[in-house]
């Protein structure tokens, strides 16, 4: 996977989680809460995988 694809994937997950986190549905719907927390966990896992070698490439 190229560096540009990794960056695009990371930022797309980040923005989706951030937008859902700020939505009104986050306060009311259990499914949205679970999805948002899952996205944050996925983002942390991807970040750890990308940086465990010390580089994005």
C-alpha positions, 0 to 999 in steps of 0.5 A, a space after each residue: 500500500 502506498 503512502 498516499 493510500 495509507 494517508 487517505 484511509 487514515 484521514 477518511 476514517 478520522 473524518 467519518 468518526 469525527 463527523 459521527 461523533 459530533 452528530 445528534 444521533 451520537 447522543 440518541 442511538 446505541 448503534 451509532 455510539 457502537 460504530 463511532 467507538 469502533 471507528 476510533 478503535 480501528 483508527 488507533 489500530 491502523 495508526 499503531 500498525 503504520 507506525 510500529 516500523 517507525 515509518 508510513 512506507 
